[in-house]
Each structure stands twice: as structure tokens, then as C-alpha cells.
Amino acid sequence: MKPKIYIDGQSGTTGLQIYDRIGSRDDLELLTIDPEKRHDVEERKKYINAADIVFLCLPDAEAINAVSLVENDNVKIIDASTAHRTADGWVYGFPELRPGQRDSIAQAHRIANPGCHATGFISTVSPLVQAGILPKDYPVSFFSLTGYSGGGKKMIADYEKPDRPEVLSSPGIYGRTLRHKHIPEMVKYTGLEHDPVFLPVVDDYYKGMAGTLTLQNRLLHGQPTAEEIWAFLRSFYEGEVFISVADFEEKPGTVYANELAGTNYLKIYVSGDAENTAVTAVFDNLGKGASGAAVQNMNIALGLDETEGLR
């Protein structure tokens, strides 16, 4: 029998993207609720408990409520919201995080899909902390550039309406409280002892993300050069399908945030010298930063080829 898949919240940005990635697959059976009943709790409950995998593409409060509807112990939940990313009993859906993470995802019944900004942050920071290169008490600064699709339907509409304000044609710095909702997972899954100073930036393009970590090498254990940090990261991600490390260049060119739009790939660029290092993760905020990662986690949870339906 084909695994049964239900997307709770299919009409949202992430739900639609997941459907686009799995809708034509012949190895899965998609359960589709009557659009007029998508807010009917009892109808949703029926579909949730009939599925092998349920994707939750809902606001946090609704995602928590949806989990309470589960009565079938065999159902596996992949939650794309922020609600369960640091919750007990949930496995973080970042297969490349550390050795054994894939096995944890494969065995889990509750999988929390990473946030988009958190994906770039963790992919660059976590390996360095694990190796002892980046001290856990290092004062980390990180900025992340995203396309406007990351803001959901309302932001997309704001950017695409013909009479939009002129300011939307320029980059916008937001999250200026320095308390962005992704920070708890950034800290938990890197092992940092303090919150990073994190600033996201939205710009006038649809999708694509570039998150950058800047380091002063003299404050790192062993005072490595930028090239040595590059060599370590390339070794850490060796053999990974979806995460790669670009060649080190002494005279690096421009990195574009939408380079990998439409894919589930993440590429890390390292530049700098003996004194300073910049580590940039480039990926699709709707791909490896959301729906692509969710499908990758589904494949792992079902024991399928991890790359199935992804590019």
C-alpha cells in the first residue's frame, strides 16, 4: 500500500509548495479534504488520523490544536510552524545537523521542520561549535537576506500589488527587537550559551535566502584562518546530497541570494583571511528553508530515498 499523506493547511504558501513537490508522485497517496470543510475540526480530525504522514502548514496555535486531534498512534506529524521546534518529544528535522540525526528523524512520530533563517544559521554555526572552533559563549552576529515570499500571503500581496509603496523596492531591515521567533531554535541546536544578534532583511525578489555569519578569528579556538574554517566545513558536509561547500577563493565574487531558488540545495561560501571570516549559506527559503526540507523529512520518515521528488 502507498503511504497516505495529508497536508493540513494546503492553501498556504508552504502547503502549496509541498503539494507541488509531491502532488505528481506515484509512490504516495494524497488525501485531499473538501475545500469547504478545511476548517471543520471533525473532518480534519478524520483525515489526520487516516494518514501515515501529516504536514502541518498552520499558524502556531492551530498547529498545536491539530496535534491534539491525533488519536492514531501510527501517525507521523511534520510541523512546519514554529510551535514545536524546541518542544520536548519532538525531533528537529535537520538531517545534516549531526551524526545520528537522520536515524532520529526516521524513528520519530513528531518532527519539527526548521525555520528558514534558522536553517542558514544552524548550517554555518553548529558544525563550528560541535568541533570546538567557535566558543559557546562567542558573541555571534548573523544577518539573513530573504525574498518576500517568506512573509506569507499578506507580504506577497503587498509586494506584488501595482500601487505598492516605493519603499518596497529597497531592502527592508526587520526583526529589530532582536527577538526573532527563530532565535530559540538557533540557540538550542547550535549549543550557544547566548542569543545571537540576528537581523533579517527582506528584499524585492520572490524567493531565495543568504544568511551570513561573520567571525573574528582571533576569538576562535586555535585562531584558524578563513581557509582552515572552509576546509573544516567542507569535510563536515562531505557526502551530503543537499548541502555543499563552494571552493575557497582568495578573491571571491558576489554571492546572490536567489542562486538556488526552486531547489532543496544549500551551498556554503567561506571567504576571508587570517584575521576575519565570513560564512554564507545560500538556499531557497521555500525549499531547504521550508517545503523542500519537509519533503526530505517525509522521505526519511517513510524509509524512502531521501532525494525522491526533490532537486
Residue pairs with C-beta under 8 A, 6 or more apart in sequence:
2 27
2 28
2 29
3 27
3 28
3 29
3 52
3 53
3 302
4 28
4 29
4 30
4 31
4 50
4 51
4 52
4 53
5 22
5 28
5 29
5 30
5 31
5 51
5 52
5 53
5 54
5 55
5 298
6 30
6 31
6 33
6 47
6 48
6 50
6 51
6 53
6 54
6 55
7 15
7 18
7 19
7 30
7 54
7 55
7 57
8 15
8 44
8 47
8 48
8 54
8 55
8 56
8 57
8 58
8 66
9 15
9 55
9 56
9 57
9 58
9 62
10 16
10 18
10 19
10 32
10 33
10 38
10 57
11 35
11 38
12 57
12 58
12 152
12 153
13 149
13 152
13 153
13 156
13 286
13 290
14 57
14 80
14 286
14 290
14 291
14 294
15 55
15 57
17 286
17 287
17 290
17 291
17 292
18 55
18 57
18 291
18 294
18 295
19 30
20 291
21 291
21 292
21 295
21 309
21 310
22 28
22 30
22 295
22 298
22 309
23 30
25 308
25 309
27 304
27 308
31 47
31 50
31 51
33 43
33 44
33 47
34 43
37 43
37 44
38 44
41 69
44 66
44 69
45 69
45 71
48 54
48 66
48 69
48 70
48 72
48 75
49 69
49 70
49 71
49 72
49 75
50 72
51 75
52 74
52 75
52 76
52 302
53 75
53 76
53 77
53 78
53 298
53 301
53 302
54 66
54 70
54 75
54 76
54 77
54 78
55 78
55 80
55 294
55 298
56 63
56 66
56 67
56 77
56 78
56 79
56 80
56 81
57 80
57 81
58 66
58 80
58 81
59 81
60 81
60 82
60 83
61 83
62 81
63 79
63 81
63 83
63 84
64 83
64 84
67 77
67 79
67 84
67 110
70 77
73 109
74 109
75 109
76 108
76 109
76 110
76 111
76 301
77 109
77 110
77 111
78 93
78 111
78 113
78 294
78 297
78 298
78 301
79 90
79 110
79 111
79 112
79 113
80 113
80 290
80 291
80 294
82 115
82 181
82 182
82 185
84 90
84 110
84 112
85 92
85 112
85 113
85 114
85 115
85 118
85 184
85 185
85 188
86 112
86 184
86 185
86 188
87 112
89 110
90 108
90 110
90 111
90 112
91 104
91 105
91 108
91 110
91 111
91 112
92 101
92 111
92 112
92 114
92 185
92 189
93 105
93 111
93 112
93 113
93 114
93 293
93 294
93 296
93 297
94 101
94 114
94 119
94 122
94 189
94 293
95 101
95 102
95 105
95 296
95 297
95 300
95 306
96 123
96 237
96 240
96 242
96 243
97 122
97 126
97 189
98 126
98 130
102 300
102 306
105 111
105 297
105 300
105 301
106 300
106 301
106 303
108 301
111 297
111 301
113 290
113 293
113 294
113 297
114 122
114 185
114 289
114 293
115 181
115 182
115 185
115 289
116 146
116 150
116 182
116 209
116 285
116 286
116 289
116 290
117 144
117 146
117 180
117 182
117 186
117 198
117 200
117 209
117 211
117 289
118 182
118 185
118 186
118 189
119 211
119 266
119 281
119 283
119 288
119 289
119 293
120 142
120 144
120 209
120 210
120 211
120 266
120 281
120 283
120 289
121 142
121 144
121 182
121 186
121 190
121 196
121 198
121 211
121 213
121 281
122 185
122 186
122 189
122 190
123 243
123 266
123 268
123 281
124 211
124 213
124 233
124 268
124 279
124 280
124 281
125 134
125 140
125 142
125 186
125 190
125 192
125 196
125 213
126 189
126 190
126 191
127 232
127 233
127 236
127 237
128 134
128 220
128 229
128 232
128 233
129 136
129 190
129 191
129 192
130 191
131 232
131 236
132 221
133 220
133 221
133 222
133 224
133 229
133 232
134 140
134 215
134 220
134 221
135 219
135 220
135 221
136 191
136 192
136 193
137 192
137 193
137 194
138 192
138 219
138 220
139 194
139 197
140 192
140 194
140 196
140 197
140 213
141 196
141 197
141 198
141 213
141 214
142 196
142 197
142 198
142 199
142 211
142 212
142 213
142 214
143 198
143 199
143 200
143 201
143 211
143 212
144 198
144 199
144 200
144 201
144 209
144 210
144 211
144 212
145 171
145 200
145 201
145 202
145 203
145 209
145 210
145 211
145 257
146 200
146 201
146 202
146 203
146 208
146 209
146 257
146 285
147 202
147 203
147 205
147 206
147 207
147 208
147 209
147 257
147 258
147 261
147 285
148 155
148 156
148 158
148 159
148 202
148 203
148 204
148 205
148 206
149 155
149 156
149 206
149 207
149 285
149 286
150 202
150 207
150 209
150 285
150 286
150 289
151 158
151 202
155 202
158 164
158 168
159 168
159 204
168 204
169 204
170 203
170 204
171 201
171 202
171 203
171 204
172 201
172 202
172 203
173 199
173 200
173 201
174 200
174 201
174 202
175 198
175 199
175 200
176 199
178 195
178 197
178 198
178 199
180 198
180 200
182 198
183 195
183 196
183 198
186 192
186 195
186 196
186 198
187 194
187 195
187 196
203 257
205 257
205 258
206 258
206 261
207 258
207 261
207 262
207 284
207 285
207 286
207 287
208 256
208 257
208 258
208 259
208 260
208 261
208 282
208 283
208 284
208 285
209 257
209 281
209 282
209 283
209 284
209 285
209 289
210 255
210 256
210 257
210 280
210 281
210 282
211 280
211 281
212 278
212 279
212 280
212 281
213 278
213 279
213 280
214 276
214 277
214 278
215 229
215 272
215 276
215 277
215 278
215 279
216 275
216 276
217 223
217 224
217 225
217 226
217 229
217 272
217 274
217 275
217 276
217 277
218 275
224 232
225 272
225 273
225 274
225 277
226 248
226 270
226 271
226 272
226 273
226 274
226 276
226 277
226 278
227 248
227 270
229 270
229 272
229 277
229 279
230 245
230 248
230 270
231 248
233 245
233 268
233 270
233 279
234 245
237 243
237 244
237 245
237 268
241 306
241 307
242 264
242 265
242 266
242 288
242 296
242 307
242 310
243 265
243 266
243 267
243 268
244 265
244 266
244 267
244 268
245 267
245 268
245 269
245 270
246 267
246 268
246 269
246 270
248 270
248 271
249 271
252 269
252 271
255 269
255 280
255 282
256 282
257 282
258 284
259 267
259 282
260 266
260 267
260 282
260 283
260 284
260 287
260 288
261 284
261 287
262 284
262 287
262 311
263 283
263 284
263 287
263 288
263 292
263 310
263 311
264 284
264 287
264 288
264 292
264 293
264 295
264 296
264 310
264 311
265 283
265 284
265 287
265 288
266 281
266 282
266 283
266 288
267 281
267 282
267 283
268 279
268 280
268 281
268 282
269 278
269 279
269 280
269 282
270 277
270 278
270 279
270 280
271 277
271 278
271 280
272 278
283 289
284 292
286 292
287 293
292 310
295 309
295 310
296 306
296 307
296 310
298 304
299 305
299 306
299 307
299 308
299 309
299 310
300 306
